[in-house]
Amino acid sequence: MVVKSQIKLIKSLQQKKYRSKNRMFVVEGIKMVQELLNSNFTVFKIFTTDLSNFKTRADIVEVVSNSELRQMSGLKNPNQALGAFYIPESKTVDFDDWILVLDDVRDPGNLGTIIRLCDWFGIKNLVCSKNTVDCYNPKVLQASMGSIARVNVVYNDLEHFLDNTGKPLYGAFMSGSSVYKEQLPKGGILVMGNEANGISKNVEKLISSKIAIPQFGDSTTESLNVATATAILLNEIRRK
């Protein structure tokens, strides 16, 4: 039987300060919980309205009522299950392949989609500025569709990180040269900027090659969504 203190703890993990304090995060939905159960993440507890949803150790699964699940959930309509997992220690960044870097991406949906894109295109390492939205934000996790389990997300001081890589540095800019004309190497670093302001001035100084996605239409659209732009650029990186 779930107790009030557990409900309070799980509910508190919707906020970053409590995720940091307890070193835990929450995912919701049967598929998401199962994805993380099958990964290297360590589970704290699974709460579900139906025990048959999970074939795992009995001591980590707690059957709850619909009312109790709603009290713990951050969703208007909880989906039968919720899992609390421990936040792992950051892994070392592997420089053997392409690395994606995010400079202050703030929208949870964008970060979640970008994590999913990294998983799709085989980008194992995603380095985020310290002001980028928390990758364990529930909205980020929902948008990532379980890909958080297969992408190493690291938060770092970007100026320090980029100044010491020794890798070709590419940045996405509206004024850059067409990515379709670039001779992209087998490995490098791609930097994507903030939704409203793009790549910051301090980071821009470190970038050796500015690339852009050319516009073919006659619309007055100012720019592409950062997740959409990331998808196009990663596709071009892998195509070559």
Beta strands, then each sheet from edge to edge (+ up, - down):
strand 1: 24-28
strand 2: 43-48
strand 3: 61-63
strand 4: 81-86
strand 5: 99-102
strand 6: 125-129
strand 7: 152-156
strand 8: 169-178
strand 9: 189-192
strand 10: 209-212
sheet 1: 1+ 4- 2+ 3+
sheet 2: 7+ 6+ 5+ 9+ 8+ 10+
end
